[in-house]
Amino acid sequence: MPIRKCVVCSKKEEKKNLLRIIRKEDKLLIDYQQKENARGAYLHKECAEEMLKKCKIWLRALKLEGNCWIKELEKIREELLN
């Protein structure tokens, strides 16, 4: 099984144990099936609470520019926490 690194805690884990966040067109989405053809980054579900503390890393991992994406990250975080 492929190994991926959590953007938030930097721990390496099997891909199946992580959630994939993707950039598709002008939105950020959770790719639950991990099959979308889009730029993605991974995180543990438990790390969702801390994900906004690593905004710069998310922007780099998903090749995003500007602070307008932070609101999209906030939406993803809320979805994961609910």
PDB file of N, CA, C and O in Angstrom:
ATOM      1  N   MET A   1       0.849  -1.180   0.000  1.00  0.00           N
ATOM      2  CA  MET A   1       0.000   0.000   0.000  1.00  0.00           C
ATOM      3  C   MET A   1       0.896   1.245   0.000  1.00  0.00           C
ATOM      4  O   MET A   1       1.898   1.284   0.713  1.00  0.00           O
ATOM      5  N   PRO A   2       0.543   2.249  -0.786  1.00  0.00           N
ATOM      6  CA  PRO A   2       1.345   3.477  -0.831  1.00  0.00           C
ATOM      7  C   PRO A   2       1.354   4.219   0.512  1.00  0.00           C
ATOM      8  O   PRO A   2       0.373   4.202   1.256  1.00  0.00           O
ATOM      9  N   ILE A   3       2.467   4.858   0.795  1.00  0.00           N
ATOM     10  CA  ILE A   3       2.642   5.635   2.021  1.00  0.00           C
ATOM     11  C   ILE A   3       2.544   7.123   1.667  1.00  0.00           C
ATOM     12  O   ILE A   3       3.112   7.570   0.671  1.00  0.00           O
ATOM     13  N   ARG A   4       1.825   7.873   2.485  1.00  0.00           N
ATOM     14  CA  ARG A   4       1.686   9.318   2.308  1.00  0.00           C
ATOM     15  C   ARG A   4       1.968  10.003   3.645  1.00  0.00           C
ATOM     16  O   ARG A   4       1.939   9.365   4.698  1.00  0.00           O
ATOM     17  N   LYS A   5       2.240  11.308   3.589  1.00  0.00           N
ATOM     18  CA  LYS A   5       2.545  12.071   4.793  1.00  0.00           C
ATOM     19  C   LYS A   5       1.412  13.045   5.092  1.00  0.00           C
ATOM     20  O   LYS A   5       0.927  13.745   4.203  1.00  0.00           O
ATOM     21  N   CYS A   6       1.003  13.081   6.342  1.00  0.00           N
ATOM     22  CA  CYS A   6      -0.016  14.028   6.800  1.00  0.00           C
ATOM     23  C   CYS A   6       0.572  15.445   6.751  1.00  0.00           C
ATOM     24  O   CYS A   6       1.647  15.696   7.295  1.00  0.00           O
ATOM     25  N   VAL A   7      -0.131  16.349   6.106  1.00  0.00           N
ATOM     26  CA  VAL A   7       0.329  17.732   5.988  1.00  0.00           C
ATOM     27  C   VAL A   7       0.418  18.408   7.353  1.00  0.00           C
ATOM     28  O   VAL A   7       1.260  19.283   7.555  1.00  0.00           O
ATOM     29  N   VAL A   8      -0.431  18.018   8.277  1.00  0.00           N
ATOM     30  CA  VAL A   8      -0.502  18.685   9.582  1.00  0.00           C
ATOM     31  C   VAL A   8       0.568  18.184  10.550  1.00  0.00           C
ATOM     32  O   VAL A   8       1.327  18.987  11.093  1.00  0.00           O
ATOM     33  N   CYS A   9       0.642  16.876  10.772  1.00  0.00           N
ATOM     34  CA  CYS A   9       1.571  16.344  11.785  1.00  0.00           C
ATOM     35  C   CYS A   9       2.859  15.770  11.188  1.00  0.00           C
ATOM     36  O   CYS A   9       3.797  15.463  11.925  1.00  0.00           O
ATOM     37  N   SER A  10       2.911  15.628   9.880  1.00  0.00           N
ATOM     38  CA  SER A  10       4.080  15.112   9.147  1.00  0.00           C
ATOM     39  C   SER A  10       4.368  13.634   9.379  1.00  0.00           C
ATOM     40  O   SER A  10       5.427  13.149   8.979  1.00  0.00           O
ATOM     41  N   LYS A  11       3.454  12.909  10.015  1.00  0.00           N
ATOM     42  CA  LYS A  11       3.656  11.476  10.203  1.00  0.00           C
ATOM     43  C   LYS A  11       3.287  10.737   8.924  1.00  0.00           C
ATOM     44  O   LYS A  11       2.306  11.067   8.257  1.00  0.00           O
ATOM     45  N   LYS A  12       4.089   9.736   8.598  1.00  0.00           N
ATOM     46  CA  LYS A  12       3.821   8.925   7.413  1.00  0.00           C
ATOM     47  C   LYS A  12       2.873   7.798   7.775  1.00  0.00           C
ATOM     48  O   LYS A  12       2.943   7.227   8.863  1.00  0.00           O
ATOM     49  N   GLU A  13       1.986   7.490   6.841  1.00  0.00           N
ATOM     50  CA  GLU A  13       0.916   6.525   7.102  1.00  0.00           C
ATOM     51  C   GLU A  13       0.498   5.906   5.776  1.00  0.00           C
ATOM     52  O   GLU A  13       0.727   6.481   4.711  1.00  0.00           O
ATOM     53  N   GLU A  14      -0.112   4.737   5.849  1.00  0.00           N
ATOM     54  CA  GLU A  14      -0.675   4.159   4.634  1.00  0.00           C
ATOM     55  C   GLU A  14      -1.767   5.078   4.112  1.00  0.00           C
ATOM     56  O   GLU A  14      -2.544   5.644   4.880  1.00  0.00           O
ATOM     57  N   LYS A  15      -1.811   5.214   2.811  1.00  0.00           N
ATOM     58  CA  LYS A  15      -2.763   6.112   2.155  1.00  0.00           C
ATOM     59  C   LYS A  15      -4.203   5.865   2.586  1.00  0.00           C
ATOM     60  O   LYS A  15      -4.976   6.812   2.734  1.00  0.00           O
ATOM     61  N   LYS A  16      -4.567   4.613   2.787  1.00  0.00           N
ATOM     62  CA  LYS A  16      -5.951   4.269   3.138  1.00  0.00           C
ATOM     63  C   LYS A  16      -6.358   4.805   4.514  1.00  0.00           C
ATOM     64  O   LYS A  16      -7.551   4.908   4.802  1.00  0.00           O
ATOM     65  N   ASN A  17      -5.386   5.148   5.367  1.00  0.00           N
ATOM     66  CA  ASN A  17      -5.673   5.650   6.712  1.00  0.00           C
ATOM     67  C   ASN A  17      -5.733   7.175   6.786  1.00  0.00           C
ATOM     68  O   ASN A  17      -5.912   7.741   7.864  1.00  0.00           O
ATOM     69  N   LEU A  18      -5.585   7.832   5.649  1.00  0.00           N
ATOM     70  CA  LEU A  18      -5.588   9.289   5.602  1.00  0.00           C
ATOM     71  C   LEU A  18      -6.743   9.791   4.747  1.00  0.00           C
ATOM     72  O   LEU A  18      -7.269   9.063   3.906  1.00  0.00           O
ATOM     73  N   LEU A  19      -7.127  11.031   4.968  1.00  0.00           N
ATOM     74  CA  LEU A  19      -8.119  11.692   4.116  1.00  0.00           C
ATOM     75  C   LEU A  19      -7.369  12.515   3.080  1.00  0.00           C
ATOM     76  O   LEU A  19      -6.305  13.063   3.365  1.00  0.00           O
ATOM     77  N   ARG A  20      -7.923  12.598   1.888  1.00  0.00           N
ATOM     78  CA  ARG A  20      -7.295  13.367   0.820  1.00  0.00           C
ATOM     79  C   ARG A  20      -8.112  14.627   0.553  1.00  0.00           C
ATOM     80  O   ARG A  20      -9.316  14.564   0.307  1.00  0.00           O
ATOM     81  N   ILE A  21      -7.439  15.765   0.606  1.00  0.00           N
ATOM     82  CA  ILE A  21      -8.047  17.046   0.268  1.00  0.00           C
ATOM     83  C   ILE A  21      -7.531  17.410  -1.120  1.00  0.00           C
ATOM     84  O   ILE A  21      -6.326  17.366  -1.371  1.00  0.00           O
ATOM     85  N   ILE A  22      -8.442  17.768  -2.015  1.00  0.00           N
ATOM     86  CA  ILE A  22      -8.026  18.077  -3.381  1.00  0.00           C
ATOM     87  C   ILE A  22      -8.425  19.489  -3.777  1.00  0.00           C
ATOM     88  O   ILE A  22      -9.358  20.079  -3.231  1.00  0.00           O
ATOM     89  N   ARG A  23      -7.687  20.005  -4.740  1.00  0.00           N
ATOM     90  CA  ARG A  23      -8.040  21.262  -5.385  1.00  0.00           C
ATOM     91  C   ARG A  23      -8.594  20.891  -6.754  1.00  0.00           C
ATOM     92  O   ARG A  23      -7.882  20.347  -7.598  1.00  0.00           O
ATOM     93  N   LYS A  24      -9.855  21.188  -6.960  1.00  0.00           N
ATOM     94  CA  LYS A  24     -10.488  20.895  -8.241  1.00  0.00           C
ATOM     95  C   LYS A  24     -11.133  22.172  -8.733  1.00  0.00           C
ATOM     96  O   LYS A  24     -12.071  22.687  -8.125  1.00  0.00           O
ATOM     97  N   GLU A  25     -10.620  22.672  -9.833  1.00  0.00           N
ATOM     98  CA  GLU A  25     -11.029  23.961 -10.385  1.00  0.00           C
ATOM     99  C   GLU A  25     -10.813  25.045  -9.336  1.00  0.00           C
ATOM    100  O   GLU A  25      -9.669  25.303  -8.962  1.00  0.00           O
ATOM    101  N   ASP A  26     -11.860  25.680  -8.855  1.00  0.00           N
ATOM    102  CA  ASP A  26     -11.678  26.767  -7.887  1.00  0.00           C
ATOM    103  C   ASP A  26     -12.219  26.410  -6.507  1.00  0.00           C
ATOM    104  O   ASP A  26     -12.629  27.290  -5.751  1.00  0.00           O
ATOM    105  N   LYS A  27     -12.220  25.110  -6.177  1.00  0.00           N
ATOM    106  CA  LYS A  27     -12.729  24.656  -4.877  1.00  0.00           C
ATOM    107  C   LYS A  27     -11.781  23.647  -4.254  1.00  0.00           C
ATOM    108  O   LYS A  27     -10.994  22.992  -4.938  1.00  0.00           O
ATOM    109  N   LEU A  28     -11.879  23.542  -2.930  1.00  0.00           N
ATOM    110  CA  LEU A  28     -11.206  22.468  -2.207  1.00  0.00           C
ATOM    111  C   LEU A  28     -12.273  21.483  -1.781  1.00  0.00           C
ATOM    112  O   LEU A  28     -13.332  21.878  -1.293  1.00  0.00           O
ATOM    113  N   LEU A  29     -11.999  20.203  -1.963  1.00  0.00           N
ATOM    114  CA  LEU A  29     -12.962  19.149  -1.660  1.00  0.00           C
ATOM    115  C   LEU A  29     -12.277  18.016  -0.919  1.00  0.00           C
ATOM    116  O   LEU A  29     -11.055  17.874  -0.973  1.00  0.00           O
ATOM    117  N   ILE A  30     -13.071  17.212  -0.228  1.00  0.00           N
ATOM    118  CA  ILE A  30     -12.563  15.988   0.384  1.00  0.00           C
ATOM    119  C   ILE A  30     -12.797  14.868  -0.619  1.00  0.00           C
ATOM    120  O   ILE A  30     -13.929  14.626  -1.038  1.00  0.00           O
ATOM    121  N   ASP A  31     -11.735  14.196  -0.995  1.00  0.00           N
ATOM    122  CA  ASP A  31     -11.815  13.085  -1.946  1.00  0.00           C
ATOM    123  C   ASP A  31     -11.863  11.784  -1.141  1.00  0.00           C
ATOM    124  O   ASP A  31     -10.835  11.146  -0.909  1.00  0.00           O
ATOM    125  N   TYR A  32     -13.063  11.405  -0.722  1.00  0.00           N
ATOM    126  CA  TYR A  32     -13.219  10.222   0.130  1.00  0.00           C
ATOM    127  C   TYR A  32     -12.774   8.939  -0.571  1.00  0.00           C
ATOM    128  O   TYR A  32     -12.249   8.033   0.077  1.00  0.00           O
ATOM    129  N   GLN A  33     -12.977   8.854  -1.872  1.00  0.00           N
ATOM    130  CA  GLN A  33     -12.598   7.654  -2.623  1.00  0.00           C
ATOM    131  C   GLN A  33     -11.115   7.655  -3.002  1.00  0.00           C
ATOM    132  O   GLN A  33     -10.572   6.621  -3.389  1.00  0.00           O
ATOM    133  N   GLN A  34     -10.467   8.807  -2.893  1.00  0.00           N
ATOM    134  CA  GLN A  34      -9.052   8.987  -3.248  1.00  0.00           C
ATOM    135  C   GLN A  34      -8.770   8.578  -4.686  1.00  0.00           C
ATOM    136  O   GLN A  34      -7.738   7.973  -4.980  1.00  0.00           O
ATOM    137  N   LYS A  35      -9.695   8.912  -5.579  1.00  0.00           N
ATOM    138  CA  LYS A  35      -9.538   8.533  -6.983  1.00  0.00           C
ATOM    139  C   LYS A  35      -9.659   9.707  -7.947  1.00  0.00           C
ATOM    140  O   LYS A  35      -9.442   9.546  -9.148  1.00  0.00           O
ATOM    141  N   GLU A  36     -10.004  10.887  -7.432  1.00  0.00           N
ATOM    142  CA  GLU A  36     -10.160  12.052  -8.307  1.00  0.00           C
ATOM    143  C   GLU A  36      -8.820  12.429  -8.934  1.00  0.00           C
ATOM    144  O   GLU A  36      -7.771  12.358  -8.294  1.00  0.00           O
ATOM    145  N   ASN A  37      -8.884  12.825 -10.183  1.00  0.00           N
ATOM    146  CA  ASN A  37      -7.696  13.277 -10.891  1.00  0.00           C
ATOM    147  C   ASN A  37      -7.523  14.769 -10.603  1.00  0.00           C
ATOM    148  O   ASN A  37      -7.977  15.617 -11.371  1.00  0.00           O
ATOM    149  N   ALA A  38      -6.868  15.072  -9.502  1.00  0.00           N
ATOM    150  CA  ALA A  38      -6.697  16.459  -9.071  1.00  0.00           C
ATOM    151  C   ALA A  38      -5.506  16.539  -8.125  1.00  0.00           C
ATOM    152  O   ALA A  38      -5.068  15.527  -7.578  1.00  0.00           O
ATOM    153  N   ARG A  39      -4.989  17.746  -7.936  1.00  0.00           N
ATOM    154  CA  ARG A  39      -3.897  17.982  -7.001  1.00  0.00           C
ATOM    155  C   ARG A  39      -4.401  17.722  -5.587  1.00  0.00           C
ATOM    156  O   ARG A  39      -5.437  18.258  -5.195  1.00  0.00           O
ATOM    157  N   GLY A  40      -3.686  16.909  -4.815  1.00  0.00           N
ATOM    158  CA  GLY A  40      -4.174  16.554  -3.488  1.00  0.00           C
ATOM    159  C   GLY A  40      -3.107  16.583  -2.412  1.00  0.00           C
ATOM    160  O   GLY A  40      -1.909  16.598  -2.695  1.00  0.00           O
ATOM    161  N   ALA A  41      -3.571  16.590  -1.171  1.00  0.00           N
ATOM    162  CA  ALA A  41      -2.713  16.506   0.009  1.00  0.00           C
ATOM    163  C   ALA A  41      -3.475  15.697   1.051  1.00  0.00           C
ATOM    164  O   ALA A  41      -4.704  15.639   1.016  1.00  0.00           O
ATOM    165  N   TYR A  42      -2.758  15.079   1.967  1.00  0.00           N
ATOM    166  CA  TYR A  42      -3.358  14.130   2.905  1.00  0.00           C
ATOM    167  C   TYR A  42      -3.277  14.613   4.346  1.00  0.00           C
ATOM    168  O   TYR A  42      -2.383  15.374   4.716  1.00  0.00           O
ATOM    169  N   LEU A  43      -4.247  14.145   5.164  1.00  0.00           N
ATOM    170  CA  LEU A  43      -4.197  14.403   6.591  1.00  0.00           C
ATOM    171  C   LEU A  43      -4.958  13.326   7.347  1.00  0.00           C
ATOM    172  O   LEU A  43      -5.845  12.667   6.805  1.00  0.00           O
ATOM    173  N   HIS A  44      -4.586  13.164   8.618  1.00  0.00           N
ATOM    174  CA  HIS A  44      -5.340  12.291   9.518  1.00  0.00           C
ATOM    175  C   HIS A  44      -6.622  13.015   9.902  1.00  0.00           C
ATOM    176  O   HIS A  44      -6.620  14.236  10.058  1.00  0.00           O
ATOM    177  N   LYS A  45      -7.700  12.286  10.055  1.00  0.00           N
ATOM    178  CA  LYS A  45      -8.951  12.918  10.489  1.00  0.00           C
ATOM    179  C   LYS A  45      -8.767  13.602  11.845  1.00  0.00           C
ATOM    180  O   LYS A  45      -9.351  14.656  12.097  1.00  0.00           O
ATOM    181  N   GLU A  46      -7.952  12.999  12.715  1.00  0.00           N
ATOM    182  CA  GLU A  46      -7.698  13.573  14.039  1.00  0.00           C
ATOM    183  C   GLU A  46      -6.954  14.910  13.959  1.00  0.00           C
ATOM    184  O   GLU A  46      -6.997  15.699  14.904  1.00  0.00           O
ATOM    185  N   CYS A  47      -6.284  15.164  12.858  1.00  0.00           N
ATOM    186  CA  CYS A  47      -5.500  16.392  12.702  1.00  0.00           C
ATOM    187  C   CYS A  47      -6.329  17.555  12.157  1.00  0.00           C
ATOM    188  O   CYS A  47      -5.806  18.659  12.003  1.00  0.00           O
ATOM    189  N   ALA A  48      -7.597  17.331  11.866  1.00  0.00           N
ATOM    190  CA  ALA A  48      -8.446  18.379  11.288  1.00  0.00           C
ATOM    191  C   ALA A  48      -8.523  19.607  12.185  1.00  0.00           C
ATOM    192  O   ALA A  48      -8.546  20.736  11.695  1.00  0.00           O
ATOM    193  N   GLU A  49      -8.561  19.392  13.492  1.00  0.00           N
ATOM    194  CA  GLU A  49      -8.651  20.506  14.445  1.00  0.00           C
ATOM    195  C   GLU A  49      -7.482  21.476  14.271  1.00  0.00           C
ATOM    196  O   GLU A  49      -7.646  22.688  14.411  1.00  0.00           O
ATOM    197  N   GLU A  50      -6.310  20.936  13.967  1.00  0.00           N
ATOM    198  CA  GLU A  50      -5.085  21.734  13.879  1.00  0.00           C
ATOM    199  C   GLU A  50      -4.758  22.201  12.463  1.00  0.00           C
ATOM    200  O   GLU A  50      -3.760  22.893  12.264  1.00  0.00           O
ATOM    201  N   MET A  51      -5.572  21.840  11.479  1.00  0.00           N
ATOM    202  CA  MET A  51      -5.178  22.059  10.088  1.00  0.00           C
ATOM    203  C   MET A  51      -4.991  23.523   9.707  1.00  0.00           C
ATOM    204  O   MET A  51      -4.177  23.816   8.831  1.00  0.00           O
ATOM    205  N   LEU A  52      -5.707  24.443  10.325  1.00  0.00           N
ATOM    206  CA  LEU A  52      -5.579  25.856   9.963  1.00  0.00           C
ATOM    207  C   LEU A  52      -4.293  26.486  10.485  1.00  0.00           C
ATOM    208  O   LEU A  52      -3.907  27.570  10.048  1.00  0.00           O
ATOM    209  N   LYS A  53      -3.632  25.809  11.415  1.00  0.00           N
ATOM    210  CA  LYS A  53      -2.348  26.312  11.910  1.00  0.00           C
ATOM    211  C   LYS A  53      -1.239  26.111  10.881  1.00  0.00           C
ATOM    212  O   LYS A  53      -0.150  26.669  11.017  1.00  0.00           O
ATOM    213  N   LYS A  54      -1.521  25.315   9.855  1.00  0.00           N
ATOM    214  CA  LYS A  54      -0.522  24.993   8.837  1.00  0.00           C
ATOM    215  C   LYS A  54      -0.942  25.527   7.463  1.00  0.00           C
ATOM    216  O   LYS A  54      -0.719  24.865   6.449  1.00  0.00           O
ATOM    217  N   CYS A  55      -1.538  26.699   7.425  1.00  0.00           N
ATOM    218  CA  CYS A  55      -2.065  27.246   6.169  1.00  0.00           C
ATOM    219  C   CYS A  55      -1.010  27.337   5.069  1.00  0.00           C
ATOM    220  O   CYS A  55      -1.284  26.991   3.920  1.00  0.00           O
ATOM    221  N   LYS A  56       0.186  27.798   5.411  1.00  0.00           N
ATOM    222  CA  LYS A  56       1.226  27.950   4.390  1.00  0.00           C
ATOM    223  C   LYS A  56       1.591  26.606   3.770  1.00  0.00           C
ATOM    224  O   LYS A  56       1.838  26.520   2.568  1.00  0.00           O
ATOM    225  N   ILE A  57       1.624  25.568   4.584  1.00  0.00           N
ATOM    226  CA  ILE A  57       1.953  24.239   4.068  1.00  0.00           C
ATOM    227  C   ILE A  57       0.852  23.753   3.135  1.00  0.00           C
ATOM    228  O   ILE A  57       1.137  23.169   2.090  1.00  0.00           O
ATOM    229  N   TRP A  58      -0.420  23.991   3.510  1.00  0.00           N
ATOM    230  CA  TRP A  58      -1.539  23.611   2.635  1.00  0.00           C
ATOM    231  C   TRP A  58      -1.450  24.342   1.302  1.00  0.00           C
ATOM    232  O   TRP A  58      -1.629  23.742   0.242  1.00  0.00           O
ATOM    233  N   LEU A  59      -1.172  25.641   1.361  1.00  0.00           N
ATOM    234  CA  LEU A  59      -1.083  26.423   0.128  1.00  0.00           C
ATOM    235  C   LEU A  59       0.008  25.872  -0.780  1.00  0.00           C
ATOM    236  O   LEU A  59      -0.179  25.779  -1.993  1.00  0.00           O
ATOM    237  N   ARG A  60       1.134  25.510  -0.205  1.00  0.00           N
ATOM    238  CA  ARG A  60       2.234  24.957  -0.990  1.00  0.00           C
ATOM    239  C   ARG A  60       1.888  23.566  -1.530  1.00  0.00           C
ATOM    240  O   ARG A  60       2.123  23.280  -2.704  1.00  0.00           O
ATOM    241  N   ALA A  61       1.332  22.708  -0.679  1.00  0.00           N
ATOM    242  CA  ALA A  61       1.024  21.330  -1.078  1.00  0.00           C
ATOM    243  C   ALA A  61      -0.009  21.273  -2.203  1.00  0.00           C
ATOM    244  O   ALA A  61       0.074  20.423  -3.090  1.00  0.00           O
ATOM    245  N   LEU A  62      -0.978  22.180  -2.159  1.00  0.00           N
ATOM    246  CA  LEU A  62      -2.038  22.184  -3.170  1.00  0.00           C
ATOM    247  C   LEU A  62      -1.776  23.193  -4.287  1.00  0.00           C
ATOM    248  O   LEU A  62      -2.630  23.419  -5.144  1.00  0.00           O
ATOM    249  N   LYS A  63      -0.592  23.794  -4.268  1.00  0.00           N
ATOM    250  CA  LYS A  63      -0.188  24.795  -5.264  1.00  0.00           C
ATOM    251  C   LYS A  63      -1.228  25.904  -5.394  1.00  0.00           C
ATOM    252  O   LYS A  63      -1.737  26.184  -6.480  1.00  0.00           O
ATOM    253  N   LEU A  64      -1.524  26.521  -4.260  1.00  0.00           N
ATOM    254  CA  LEU A  64      -2.499  27.609  -4.195  1.00  0.00           C
ATOM    255  C   LEU A  64      -1.773  28.921  -3.930  1.00  0.00           C
ATOM    256  O   LEU A  64      -0.695  28.935  -3.336  1.00  0.00           O
ATOM    257  N   GLU A  65      -2.368  30.015  -4.371  1.00  0.00           N
ATOM    258  CA  GLU A  65      -1.799  31.331  -4.101  1.00  0.00           C
ATOM    259  C   GLU A  65      -2.865  32.232  -3.508  1.00  0.00           C
ATOM    260  O   GLU A  65      -4.017  32.206  -3.941  1.00  0.00           O
ATOM    261  N   GLY A  66      -2.490  33.023  -2.528  1.00  0.00           N
ATOM    262  CA  GLY A  66      -3.398  34.006  -1.951  1.00  0.00           C
ATOM    263  C   GLY A  66      -4.157  33.503  -0.744  1.00  0.00           C
ATOM    264  O   GLY A  66      -4.312  32.300  -0.534  1.00  0.00           O
ATOM    265  N   ASN A  67      -4.622  34.449   0.039  1.00  0.00           N
ATOM    266  CA  ASN A  67      -5.338  34.126   1.274  1.00  0.00           C
ATOM    267  C   ASN A  67      -6.793  33.749   1.056  1.00  0.00           C
ATOM    268  O   ASN A  67      -7.454  33.306   1.996  1.00  0.00           O
ATOM    269  N   CYS A  68      -7.311  33.912  -0.154  1.00  0.00           N
ATOM    270  CA  CYS A  68      -8.714  33.573  -0.415  1.00  0.00           C
ATOM    271  C   CYS A  68      -8.974  32.078  -0.191  1.00  0.00           C
ATOM    272  O   CYS A  68     -10.116  31.681   0.038  1.00  0.00           O
ATOM    273  N   TRP A  69      -7.941  31.256  -0.254  1.00  0.00           N
ATOM    274  CA  TRP A  69      -8.101  29.810  -0.070  1.00  0.00           C
ATOM    275  C   TRP A  69      -8.286  29.429   1.393  1.00  0.00           C
ATOM    276  O   TRP A  69      -8.736  28.321   1.689  1.00  0.00           O
ATOM    277  N   ILE A  70      -7.953  30.314   2.297  1.00  0.00           N
ATOM    278  CA  ILE A  70      -8.071  30.001   3.720  1.00  0.00           C
ATOM    279  C   ILE A  70      -9.527  29.749   4.095  1.00  0.00           C
ATOM    280  O   ILE A  70      -9.810  28.885   4.926  1.00  0.00           O
ATOM    281  N   LYS A  71     -10.452  30.490   3.495  1.00  0.00           N
ATOM    282  CA  LYS A  71     -11.881  30.252   3.748  1.00  0.00           C
ATOM    283  C   LYS A  71     -12.288  28.860   3.273  1.00  0.00           C
ATOM    284  O   LYS A  71     -13.106  28.201   3.915  1.00  0.00           O
ATOM    285  N   GLU A  72     -11.726  28.414   2.160  1.00  0.00           N
ATOM    286  CA  GLU A  72     -12.007  27.064   1.666  1.00  0.00           C
ATOM    287  C   GLU A  72     -11.477  26.021   2.652  1.00  0.00           C
ATOM    288  O   GLU A  72     -12.138  25.016   2.910  1.00  0.00           O
ATOM    289  N   LEU A  73     -10.289  26.262   3.198  1.00  0.00           N
ATOM    290  CA  LEU A  73      -9.731  25.353   4.209  1.00  0.00           C
ATOM    291  C   LEU A  73     -10.612  25.325   5.453  1.00  0.00           C
ATOM    292  O   LEU A  73     -10.803  24.269   6.057  1.00  0.00           O
ATOM    293  N   GLU A  74     -11.144  26.471   5.835  1.00  0.00           N
ATOM    294  CA  GLU A  74     -12.045  26.528   6.994  1.00  0.00           C
ATOM    295  C   GLU A  74     -13.300  25.688   6.748  1.00  0.00           C
ATOM    296  O   GLU A  74     -13.774  25.006   7.656  1.00  0.00           O
ATOM    297  N   LYS A  75     -13.838  25.734   5.533  1.00  0.00           N
ATOM    298  CA  LYS A  75     -15.025  24.936   5.192  1.00  0.00           C
ATOM    299  C   LYS A  75     -14.719  23.441   5.298  1.00  0.00           C
ATOM    300  O   LYS A  75     -15.518  22.674   5.835  1.00  0.00           O
ATOM    301  N   ILE A  76     -13.564  23.039   4.785  1.00  0.00           N
ATOM    302  CA  ILE A  76     -13.152  21.631   4.850  1.00  0.00           C
ATOM    303  C   ILE A  76     -13.018  21.207   6.312  1.00  0.00           C
ATOM    304  O   ILE A  76     -13.488  20.137   6.699  1.00  0.00           O
ATOM    305  N   ARG A  77     -12.382  22.043   7.113  1.00  0.00           N
ATOM    306  CA  ARG A  77     -12.195  21.737   8.539  1.00  0.00           C
ATOM    307  C   ARG A  77     -13.539  21.546   9.231  1.00  0.00           C
ATOM    308  O   ARG A  77     -13.716  20.590   9.985  1.00  0.00           O
ATOM    309  N   GLU A  78     -14.482  22.442   8.983  1.00  0.00           N
ATOM    310  CA  GLU A  78     -15.811  22.333   9.596  1.00  0.00           C
ATOM    311  C   GLU A  78     -16.506  21.044   9.173  1.00  0.00           C
ATOM    312  O   GLU A  78     -17.145  20.379   9.988  1.00  0.00           O
ATOM    313  N   GLU A  79     -16.379  20.695   7.902  1.00  0.00           N
ATOM    314  CA  GLU A  79     -16.994  19.452   7.413  1.00  0.00           C
ATOM    315  C   GLU A  79     -16.394  18.234   8.114  1.00  0.00           C
ATOM    316  O   GLU A  79     -17.113  17.295   8.458  1.00  0.00           O
ATOM    317  N   LEU A  80     -15.093  18.249   8.322  1.00  0.00           N
ATOM    318  CA  LEU A  80     -14.426  17.121   8.979  1.00  0.00           C
ATOM    319  C   LEU A  80     -14.767  17.024  10.461  1.00  0.00           C
ATOM    320  O   LEU A  80     -14.826  15.927  11.016  1.00  0.00           O
ATOM    321  N   LEU A  81     -14.988  18.157  11.097  1.00  0.00           N
ATOM    322  CA  LEU A  81     -15.269  18.155  12.532  1.00  0.00           C
ATOM    323  C   LEU A  81     -16.727  17.854  12.854  1.00  0.00           C
ATOM    324  O   LEU A  81     -17.049  17.515  13.993  1.00  0.00           O
ATOM    325  N   ASN A  82     -17.606  17.971  11.877  1.00  0.00           N
ATOM    326  CA  ASN A  82     -19.039  17.693  12.108  1.00  0.00           C
ATOM    327  C   ASN A  82     -19.425  16.296  11.714  1.00  0.00           C
ATOM    328  O   ASN A  82     -20.588  15.917  11.849  1.00  0.00           O
TER     329      ASN A  82
END
